[in-house]
Amino acid sequence: MDKNKLYWLLQIFGWLSFALVNLFFVSLARGITPVQIGAYFSLAIFYFLSTHFFRFVIKNKSWLEFPIAKLVSHVLIGVLVLSLLNTLAQIIINWVFDTLNTREDFRPLVLFANLFTSFLYYSLWSLLYFLFYFLDNYNSTLKYQARINEIKLIHLRNQLNPHFIFNALNSVRALVDEDPLKAKSAITQLSNILRYSLIMDKYKTIPFGEELDTVKDYLNLESIRFEERLKVLYDIEQQAYQYKIPPMMLQTIVENGIKHGISNLMKGGIIEIKCTIGLLDDLYIWVKNSGQLKQDGNAKRRREGHGISNTIQRLKLIYGSRASFKIFNYGQDFVVTEIKIPKQNINLD
């Protein structure tokens, strides 16, 4: 079940049960009147609205990203404020339903009891909310680790297959006599790619600049193989370097463009990488490559393959619905892959 739907289901069922249970015990003591039904349901509605507002504050102010000590202190203060408001709400509800006993209800002991009871209810709600969040987050982390391990194996298979190594070493060998310095640089670039592939599973996200450096190493190696058939263009906004992205995400898209696009064209083509910041501070990454997406299902599946499907899954696991992935034909000669990374992932350190 969708997490948002589950939240609303539990929220409604929980506070409805609160009202019904209280009415049940009241009925055992002195029977139920319409006034009591209205009062308890009004109180349940206040609990419902106030806890939902509390959830809104937690999410909007990014409390879930706080260190544990800071999170606990903020939650305790929030629960205390809600308890004070709830105590005031109980007085107003009793006044509205004409059940307010000023002599009894304003006694310090009664006010403290109401405050303490409210504090317990809000504390229990907070405990359940954060317990669910951390358990769900732990489960998502396990799923992410399983997926990243799969990505690593697939990438290592693609990068370390004999065909890739053969082409890369042949390209370097051709340069040894012609341009020793360029050959040395090519070996360094190949080493960087292989080392990066081995350590990428340690991180959920990495600085955009590190990923781009690896992509540049890869494209430099491919430029040796394709020579004039491959043209590479970069258009990167400076602010993009402040963001973090999933490791090997951009690399996978670029490899996909080379393998399924440019390598199939006699005249070769271009790879263009463009990064811009949207109106809502989201990072947009465009990779445009020469070629065309085939319309039949089998060809499309071959094009997308494991790399694209796993990229989509990783984006979903890390960002949920806040990220997006699109791949489409651009005119008659190009394919564009568009990825949106949400602004919450920006690195302000």
Buried (B, 14 or more C-beta within 10 A) or exposed (E): EEEEEEBEEEBEEBBBEBBEEBBEEBEEEEEEEEEBBBBBBBBBBBBBEBBEEBBEEBEEEEBEEBEEEEBEEBBEEBBBEBBEBBBBBBBEBBEEBEBBEEEEBEEEEBBEEBBEBBBEBBBEBBEEBBEBBEEEEEEBEEEBEEBBEBBBEBBBEBBEEEEBEEBBEEBBEBBEEEEEEBBEBBBEBBEBBBEBBEEBBEEBBBBBEBBBBBBBBBBBBBBBBBEEBBBBEEEBEEBBBBBBBBBBBBBBBBBBBBBBBBBEBEEBBBBBBBBBBEEEEBBBBBBBBBBBBBEEEEEEEEBBBBBBEBBBBBBBBBBEEBBBBEBEBBEEBBBBBBBBBBBEBBEEE
